[in-house]
Amino acid sequence: MPVVQDIKFADLKIGDKASMSKTVTEYDVYTFAGVTGDFNPVHVDAEFAKNTMFKERIAHGMLSAGFISAVIGTSLPGANSIYMGQELSFKAPVKIGDTVTATVEVIEKIEAKHRVILRTTVTNQDGVVVVDGKATMLKK
């Protein structure tokens, strides 16, 4: 189990960043489909996917969003963070075998409400942004 940080609100600074990388596997895609019930054939059926705009199977967009959640919950801001909202824009597909890096960056602190606004991005091994967004956290 990874070490989970607990960065206090007062110690967070604009520009603080954290990230994690993961190679997306067949197992990840099938497990995500099983857990969520999302068996869209573009994710799980190679023959179907050949006839799509992607020409091959792609990972669920929300799988990449889950990597953002992992960074937030374990690294920045870490434990005792409450997810209040997440905006996501899916920019490019993630293919099985891609190595993606989820990064969060503190872009704003709202002192009176203990809110932290994070820029959230996921890039692939070629540096292409596949997910872009912004998260709002409550942090004690």
Buried (B, 14 or more C-beta within 10 A) or exposed (E): EEEEEEBEBEEBEEEBEBBBEBEBEEEBBEEBBEEEEBEEEBBBEEEEBEEBEEEEBBBBBBBBBBBBBBBBBBBBBBEBBEEEEBEBEBBBBBBBEBEBBBBBBBBEBEEEEBBBBBBBBBBBEEEBBBBBBBBBBBBE
